């Protein structure tokens, strides 16, 4: 037996090292178990939304007039509404609609605001001055009032709601990323790149923008909950996604038509879904901030 064979057998006998991603997730879970718990809850909600057609027991739009306004039972775990539709199926499909609208709105609005804030913080001057006055004007309106005005002006629809919510997210992304850029652009490595003749575009995209990724992720995660509340509020007020598409806001609005006193299951389960989803994303965003911010990492 050659000398190389025992060495190869010894290497093969060693246990395989875990992937870097799993090892990193395990370190994060050990450092902040609370953040890991809410990350698991958020991931479970996202999986329910993605696989809603496979998980929902019945068609959320199928009416059954023999099962109108039935309380929770073995046949319908969450009960039925005033036309016999299964509330559990509507809550599951509502998660798909609400999360899709919220994620698209936050991604679009926060990205536009981040790029705007990047340009404002880097160039400064009159462009920054005018931009900040525009952002202050947009922030002077409450988020729900501004989104409702835009949705009513453009007409009800999915893309209208996404655009209305996205516009309310732009000022926050612009302000946060601008503050990061103002501190990063004065750092020595940026000055060194500028001294070597790097262009403005290269400085922004190669040296400054990567430093804004962590604040961007934290901002997007935290604002998902706000976007879900705005979408549900628009649906409840009748200016959101039109029925019969199931959304949590539409379900709460439909419960008002079930009688003078709405059945408790028509209010509890959609409201509980909104509460749990918003709470999980907000606490996940807070945990990511603590993990990614070096000043707060020691406390975690």
Secondary structure by P-SEA (a helix, b strand, c coil): ccaaaaaaaaaaaccccccaaaaaaaaaaaacaaaaaaaaaaaaaaaaaaacccccccccccccccccccccccccccccccccccaaaaaaaaaaaaaaaaaaaaaaaaaaaaaaaaaaaacccaaaaaaaaaaaaaacccaaaaaaaaaaaacccaaaaaaaaaaaaaaaaaaaaaaaaaaaaacaaaaaaaaacccaaaaacccccccaaaaaaaaaaaaaaaaaaaaaaaaaaccccccccccaaaaaaaaaacccccccccccaaaaaaaaaaaaaaaaaaaaaaaacccccccc
